[in-house]
Amino acid sequence: MLLAVDVGNTHTVLGLFDGEQNVSNWRIATSHIATEDEFMVNVNNLINFSSKSFDDIEAMCVASVVPSVNNVFLYFAKKYLHSDPMFITTESVDWIEWNVYTPSEIGADRIANIIAAKKEFKKDVVVVDFGTAITLDVVTDKYEGGSILIGPRTSLKALFSNAAKLPAVSEKLPSSAVGKDTPSNIQSGTMLGTSFAIDGLVEAYEQELSKSFKVVATGGEGNLFSQICARIEVYDPLLTLKGISYYYEELKKR
């Protein structure tokens, strides 16, 4: 079985895959990933809640946007799996044409999303991944590029930290666009404003590329925003993990 690891700035999502079939998945705080032995304890404890055992893991594949923890996965794989982990990079994905200036700059989580979008939706897809930042990736018969927005949770924290009179508020959909108090003003601007930005960017992509796009969301807040973004059609919380498994299976064939 494959242990797929999606390492984000805030959370790390782990998935067990039997071929391309997801067996179990879990979410832990990236800040808790400190040593290979502590990571082993986390993985082993989580697997014990499933019907599988640690000995079922044959390989490990990682999509990481946090370079400071990559050595933890390297040491973990060497010590406990007796093999090197695979790290996703554009250089190893030669079955996708990267129509951007510097493919090596593309985050590994975005690469996984693009791989999954190409496999599951073929082409003309926009993937919106909600995390610390929101990434939008435009996929036609090639990868065209995309956009990066500040995530709503990050926006709310920034407002609270830098504006003395603004309170901390939750990521909640306001009952109306016109806020009636300070918290609902902030929620309107942050939540609805973000949704309008996403919908507007998709429309801009369509005008620029003369195409109509299917919009797929993933990430922790994707389900919430799929309720208010007019253009989001599909929410798949496992899209990134699926992309990691597809990457691994493709390279296994070679």
Long-range contacts (C-beta under 8 A, 24 or more apart in sequence): 1-52, 1-56, 1-57, 1-58, 2-57, 2-58, 2-59, 2-60, 2-61, 2-244, 2-245, 2-248, 3-43, 3-57, 3-59, 3-60, 3-61, 3-81, 4-60, 4-61, 4-62, 4-63, 4-241, 4-244, 4-245, 4-248, 5-60, 5-61, 5-62, 5-63, 5-64, 5-73, 5-85, 5-244, 6-63, 6-109, 6-112, 6-240, 6-241, 6-244, 7-33, 7-62, 7-63, 7-64, 7-65, 7-66, 7-69, 7-73, 7-108, 7-109, 8-65, 8-66, 8-109, 8-131, 8-132, 9-65, 9-66, 9-131, 9-132, 9-133, 10-131, 10-132, 11-131, 11-220, 13-240, 13-241, 14-43, 14-46, 15-238, 15-241, 15-244, 15-245, 16-47, 16-50, 16-52, 16-56, 16-57, 17-241, 17-245, 17-248, 19-245, 19-249, 20-242, 20-245, 20-246, 20-249, 22-238, 22-241, 22-242, 22-245, 23-50, 23-51, 23-52, 24-49, 24-50, 24-52, 25-238, 25-241, 30-66, 30-69, 33-69, 33-72, 34-72, 35-72, 35-75, 36-72, 36-73, 36-75, 36-76, 36-79, 36-80, 39-72, 39-73, 39-76, 40-76, 40-79, 40-80, 54-80, 57-81, 59-83, 59-85, 59-86, 59-248, 60-85, 60-86, 61-85, 61-86, 61-87, 61-88, 61-244, 61-245, 61-247, 61-248, 62-86, 62-87, 62-88, 62-108, 62-244, 63-87, 63-88, 63-108, 63-109, 63-111, 63-112, 63-240, 63-243, 63-244, 64-108, 65-107, 65-108, 65-109, 86-247, 86-248, 86-251, 88-112, 88-244, 88-247, 92-247, 92-251, 93-247, 95-250, 96-142, 96-143, 97-141, 97-142, 97-143, 98-142, 98-143, 99-142, 99-143, 99-144, 99-145, 100-143, 100-144, 100-145, 106-143, 107-135, 109-135, 109-240, 110-135, 110-137, 110-146, 111-243, 111-247, 112-239, 112-240, 112-241, 112-242, 112-243, 112-244, 112-247, 113-137, 113-218, 113-239, 113-240, 113-243, 114-139, 114-143, 114-243, 115-243, 115-246, 115-247, 115-250, 116-239, 116-240, 116-242, 116-243, 116-246, 117-216, 117-239, 117-243, 119-242, 119-243, 119-246, 120-242, 121-214, 121-216, 124-211, 124-212, 124-213, 124-214, 125-213, 125-214, 125-215, 125-216, 126-202, 126-205, 126-213, 126-214, 126-215, 126-216, 126-231, 127-216, 127-217, 127-218, 127-239, 128-198, 128-215, 128-216, 128-217, 128-218, 128-219, 128-222, 128-225, 128-229, 128-232, 129-217, 129-218, 129-219, 129-222, 129-239, 129-240, 130-217, 130-218, 130-219, 130-220, 130-221, 130-222, 130-225, 131-219, 131-220, 134-194, 134-198, 134-219, 136-198, 136-201, 136-202, 138-205, 138-209, 138-213, 140-209, 140-211, 144-205, 144-209, 147-201, 149-194, 149-197, 149-198, 151-221, 152-190, 152-191, 152-194, 152-221, 153-221, 155-190, 155-194, 156-186, 156-190, 159-186, 159-190, 171-221, 171-224, 173-224, 173-227, 173-228, 191-225, 191-228, 192-228, 194-225, 195-225, 195-228, 195-229, 195-230, 198-225, 198-229, 198-231, 198-232, 199-229, 199-230, 199-231, 202-231, 203-231
